[in-house]
Amino acid sequence: MTSRFKKPTEEHEFVSHEVLLMRSPKPYDDQTVCFRTSNHLSKLEIKQYMQKLYNMPVLQVNTFRKQGKIMRNDDRTHYRKKDWKKAIVTVDYEVDSEFQKHV
């Protein structure tokens, strides 16, 4: 038996990942975009994520981990925010400067 429903054209098997666009005060090249990602993502996974979901022609991915800031509550108790990873992605085309710079 065949169904009348159309099959999806493309399926992406990604668990919920946190990938957020970051605007940095540091000036980067015209072909560079920064993202804030989950700690457990590797460079290859970030590259595949960008290529499959957003059709970005990724040339290179550089990453580094950032430790969460130590914060203080009103009652003088301290806690630490979540650690995160910064991904600096170089693409094959020129990126609009609005997406790069911190306003």
Rosetta constraint file for C-alpha pairs under 8 A:
AtomPair CA 12 CA 52 HARMONIC 7.48 0.50
AtomPair CA 12 CA 53 HARMONIC 7.62 0.50
AtomPair CA 17 CA 37 HARMONIC 7.50 0.50
AtomPair CA 17 CA 38 HARMONIC 6.55 0.50
AtomPair CA 18 CA 36 HARMONIC 7.56 0.50
AtomPair CA 18 CA 37 HARMONIC 5.32 0.50
AtomPair CA 18 CA 38 HARMONIC 5.44 0.50
AtomPair CA 19 CA 35 HARMONIC 6.23 0.50
AtomPair CA 19 CA 36 HARMONIC 5.60 0.50
AtomPair CA 19 CA 37 HARMONIC 4.50 0.50
AtomPair CA 19 CA 38 HARMONIC 6.95 0.50
AtomPair CA 20 CA 35 HARMONIC 5.27 0.50
AtomPair CA 20 CA 36 HARMONIC 4.98 0.50
AtomPair CA 20 CA 37 HARMONIC 6.45 0.50
AtomPair CA 21 CA 33 HARMONIC 7.77 0.50
AtomPair CA 21 CA 34 HARMONIC 6.17 0.50
AtomPair CA 21 CA 35 HARMONIC 4.52 0.50
AtomPair CA 21 CA 36 HARMONIC 6.34 0.50
AtomPair CA 22 CA 33 HARMONIC 7.80 0.50
AtomPair CA 22 CA 34 HARMONIC 5.29 0.50
AtomPair CA 22 CA 35 HARMONIC 5.13 0.50
AtomPair CA 22 CA 36 HARMONIC 6.29 0.50
AtomPair CA 22 CA 100 HARMONIC 7.54 0.50
AtomPair CA 23 CA 34 HARMONIC 6.93 0.50
AtomPair CA 23 CA 99 HARMONIC 6.51 0.50
AtomPair CA 23 CA 100 HARMONIC 5.20 0.50
AtomPair CA 23 CA 101 HARMONIC 5.13 0.50
AtomPair CA 23 CA 102 HARMONIC 4.72 0.50
AtomPair CA 23 CA 103 HARMONIC 7.99 0.50
AtomPair CA 24 CA 34 HARMONIC 7.46 0.50
AtomPair CA 24 CA 100 HARMONIC 6.51 0.50
AtomPair CA 24 CA 101 HARMONIC 5.46 0.50
AtomPair CA 24 CA 102 HARMONIC 5.14 0.50
AtomPair CA 25 CA 101 HARMONIC 5.95 0.50
AtomPair CA 25 CA 102 HARMONIC 5.08 0.50
AtomPair CA 26 CA 101 HARMONIC 7.56 0.50
AtomPair CA 27 CA 100 HARMONIC 7.88 0.50
AtomPair CA 27 CA 101 HARMONIC 6.96 0.50
AtomPair CA 28 CA 32 HARMONIC 6.17 0.50
AtomPair CA 28 CA 33 HARMONIC 7.95 0.50
AtomPair CA 28 CA 100 HARMONIC 7.52 0.50
AtomPair CA 30 CA 94 HARMONIC 5.34 0.50
AtomPair CA 30 CA 95 HARMONIC 5.76 0.50
AtomPair CA 30 CA 96 HARMONIC 7.72 0.50
AtomPair CA 30 CA 97 HARMONIC 7.38 0.50
AtomPair CA 31 CA 90 HARMONIC 5.59 0.50
AtomPair CA 31 CA 91 HARMONIC 5.48 0.50
AtomPair CA 31 CA 92 HARMONIC 6.75 0.50
AtomPair CA 31 CA 93 HARMONIC 5.92 0.50
AtomPair CA 31 CA 94 HARMONIC 4.76 0.50
AtomPair CA 31 CA 95 HARMONIC 5.45 0.50
AtomPair CA 32 CA 88 HARMONIC 6.76 0.50
AtomPair CA 32 CA 89 HARMONIC 5.65 0.50
AtomPair CA 32 CA 90 HARMONIC 4.51 0.50
AtomPair CA 32 CA 91 HARMONIC 6.34 0.50
AtomPair CA 32 CA 95 HARMONIC 6.96 0.50
AtomPair CA 32 CA 100 HARMONIC 7.63 0.50
AtomPair CA 33 CA 88 HARMONIC 5.92 0.50
AtomPair CA 33 CA 89 HARMONIC 5.30 0.50
AtomPair CA 33 CA 90 HARMONIC 6.51 0.50
AtomPair CA 33 CA 91 HARMONIC 7.83 0.50
AtomPair CA 33 CA 95 HARMONIC 7.48 0.50
AtomPair CA 33 CA 99 HARMONIC 7.43 0.50
AtomPair CA 33 CA 100 HARMONIC 6.08 0.50
AtomPair CA 34 CA 86 HARMONIC 7.01 0.50
AtomPair CA 34 CA 87 HARMONIC 5.71 0.50
AtomPair CA 34 CA 88 HARMONIC 4.53 0.50
AtomPair CA 34 CA 89 HARMONIC 6.10 0.50
AtomPair CA 34 CA 100 HARMONIC 7.39 0.50
AtomPair CA 35 CA 86 HARMONIC 5.86 0.50
AtomPair CA 35 CA 87 HARMONIC 5.08 0.50
AtomPair CA 35 CA 88 HARMONIC 6.42 0.50
AtomPair CA 35 CA 89 HARMONIC 7.60 0.50
AtomPair CA 36 CA 84 HARMONIC 7.03 0.50
AtomPair CA 36 CA 85 HARMONIC 5.92 0.50
AtomPair CA 36 CA 86 HARMONIC 4.76 0.50
AtomPair CA 36 CA 87 HARMONIC 6.21 0.50
AtomPair CA 37 CA 41 HARMONIC 7.23 0.50
AtomPair CA 37 CA 84 HARMONIC 6.52 0.50
AtomPair CA 37 CA 85 HARMONIC 5.30 0.50
AtomPair CA 37 CA 86 HARMONIC 6.12 0.50
AtomPair CA 37 CA 87 HARMONIC 6.78 0.50
AtomPair CA 38 CA 84 HARMONIC 5.92 0.50
AtomPair CA 38 CA 85 HARMONIC 6.01 0.50
AtomPair CA 39 CA 65 HARMONIC 7.27 0.50
AtomPair CA 39 CA 83 HARMONIC 7.12 0.50
AtomPair CA 39 CA 84 HARMONIC 5.27 0.50
AtomPair CA 39 CA 85 HARMONIC 5.23 0.50
AtomPair CA 41 CA 45 HARMONIC 6.03 0.50
AtomPair CA 41 CA 46 HARMONIC 6.50 0.50
AtomPair CA 42 CA 46 HARMONIC 6.26 0.50
AtomPair CA 43 CA 47 HARMONIC 6.21 0.50
AtomPair CA 43 CA 61 HARMONIC 5.96 0.50
AtomPair CA 43 CA 62 HARMONIC 7.05 0.50
AtomPair CA 43 CA 63 HARMONIC 6.98 0.50
AtomPair CA 44 CA 48 HARMONIC 6.19 0.50
AtomPair CA 45 CA 49 HARMONIC 5.97 0.50
AtomPair CA 46 CA 50 HARMONIC 6.25 0.50
AtomPair CA 46 CA 61 HARMONIC 7.65 0.50
AtomPair CA 47 CA 51 HARMONIC 6.17 0.50
AtomPair CA 47 CA 58 HARMONIC 6.42 0.50
AtomPair CA 47 CA 60 HARMONIC 7.88 0.50
AtomPair CA 47 CA 61 HARMONIC 6.78 0.50
AtomPair CA 48 CA 52 HARMONIC 5.89 0.50
AtomPair CA 49 CA 53 HARMONIC 5.93 0.50
AtomPair CA 49 CA 54 HARMONIC 7.76 0.50
AtomPair CA 50 CA 54 HARMONIC 5.35 0.50
AtomPair CA 50 CA 55 HARMONIC 6.51 0.50
AtomPair CA 50 CA 56 HARMONIC 5.74 0.50
AtomPair CA 50 CA 58 HARMONIC 7.36 0.50
AtomPair CA 51 CA 55 HARMONIC 4.56 0.50
AtomPair CA 51 CA 56 HARMONIC 4.86 0.50
AtomPair CA 51 CA 57 HARMONIC 6.25 0.50
AtomPair CA 51 CA 58 HARMONIC 6.75 0.50
AtomPair CA 52 CA 56 HARMONIC 7.82 0.50
AtomPair CA 56 CA 91 HARMONIC 6.89 0.50
AtomPair CA 57 CA 91 HARMONIC 5.60 0.50
AtomPair CA 57 CA 92 HARMONIC 5.54 0.50
AtomPair CA 57 CA 93 HARMONIC 7.93 0.50
AtomPair CA 58 CA 89 HARMONIC 6.94 0.50
AtomPair CA 58 CA 90 HARMONIC 6.03 0.50
AtomPair CA 58 CA 91 HARMONIC 4.46 0.50
AtomPair CA 58 CA 92 HARMONIC 6.31 0.50
AtomPair CA 59 CA 89 HARMONIC 7.67 0.50
AtomPair CA 59 CA 90 HARMONIC 5.51 0.50
AtomPair CA 59 CA 91 HARMONIC 5.29 0.50
AtomPair CA 59 CA 92 HARMONIC 6.26 0.50
AtomPair CA 60 CA 89 HARMONIC 5.94 0.50
AtomPair CA 60 CA 90 HARMONIC 5.11 0.50
AtomPair CA 60 CA 91 HARMONIC 7.16 0.50
AtomPair CA 61 CA 87 HARMONIC 6.58 0.50
AtomPair CA 61 CA 88 HARMONIC 5.81 0.50
AtomPair CA 61 CA 89 HARMONIC 4.65 0.50
AtomPair CA 61 CA 90 HARMONIC 6.36 0.50
AtomPair CA 62 CA 87 HARMONIC 5.68 0.50
AtomPair CA 62 CA 88 HARMONIC 5.09 0.50
AtomPair CA 62 CA 89 HARMONIC 6.48 0.50
AtomPair CA 63 CA 85 HARMONIC 6.74 0.50
AtomPair CA 63 CA 86 HARMONIC 5.54 0.50
AtomPair CA 63 CA 87 HARMONIC 4.43 0.50
AtomPair CA 63 CA 88 HARMONIC 6.16 0.50
AtomPair CA 64 CA 85 HARMONIC 5.70 0.50
AtomPair CA 64 CA 86 HARMONIC 5.52 0.50
AtomPair CA 64 CA 87 HARMONIC 6.84 0.50
AtomPair CA 65 CA 83 HARMONIC 7.45 0.50
AtomPair CA 65 CA 84 HARMONIC 5.94 0.50
AtomPair CA 65 CA 85 HARMONIC 4.29 0.50
AtomPair CA 65 CA 86 HARMONIC 6.22 0.50
AtomPair CA 66 CA 83 HARMONIC 5.92 0.50
AtomPair CA 66 CA 84 HARMONIC 5.39 0.50
AtomPair CA 66 CA 85 HARMONIC 5.75 0.50
AtomPair CA 66 CA 86 HARMONIC 7.16 0.50
AtomPair CA 67 CA 82 HARMONIC 7.42 0.50
AtomPair CA 67 CA 83 HARMONIC 4.68 0.50
AtomPair CA 67 CA 84 HARMONIC 6.63 0.50
AtomPair CA 68 CA 80 HARMONIC 5.90 0.50
AtomPair CA 68 CA 81 HARMONIC 4.54 0.50
AtomPair CA 68 CA 82 HARMONIC 5.01 0.50
AtomPair CA 68 CA 83 HARMONIC 4.48 0.50
AtomPair CA 68 CA 84 HARMONIC 7.06 0.50
AtomPair CA 69 CA 80 HARMONIC 5.63 0.50
AtomPair CA 69 CA 81 HARMONIC 5.41 0.50
AtomPair CA 69 CA 82 HARMONIC 7.89 0.50
AtomPair CA 70 CA 78 HARMONIC 6.74 0.50
AtomPair CA 70 CA 79 HARMONIC 5.73 0.50
AtomPair CA 70 CA 80 HARMONIC 4.39 0.50
AtomPair CA 70 CA 81 HARMONIC 6.44 0.50
AtomPair CA 71 CA 78 HARMONIC 5.67 0.50
AtomPair CA 71 CA 79 HARMONIC 5.41 0.50
AtomPair CA 71 CA 80 HARMONIC 5.91 0.50
AtomPair CA 71 CA 81 HARMONIC 7.20 0.50
AtomPair CA 72 CA 76 HARMONIC 5.84 0.50
AtomPair CA 72 CA 77 HARMONIC 5.67 0.50
AtomPair CA 72 CA 78 HARMONIC 4.50 0.50
AtomPair CA 72 CA 79 HARMONIC 6.40 0.50
AtomPair CA 73 CA 77 HARMONIC 5.38 0.50
AtomPair CA 73 CA 78 HARMONIC 6.29 0.50
AtomPair CA 73 CA 79 HARMONIC 7.89 0.50
AtomPair CA 95 CA 99 HARMONIC 7.26 0.50
AtomPair CA 95 CA 100 HARMONIC 7.68 0.50
AtomPair CA 96 CA 100 HARMONIC 7.17 0.50
AtomPair CA 97 CA 101 HARMONIC 6.26 0.50
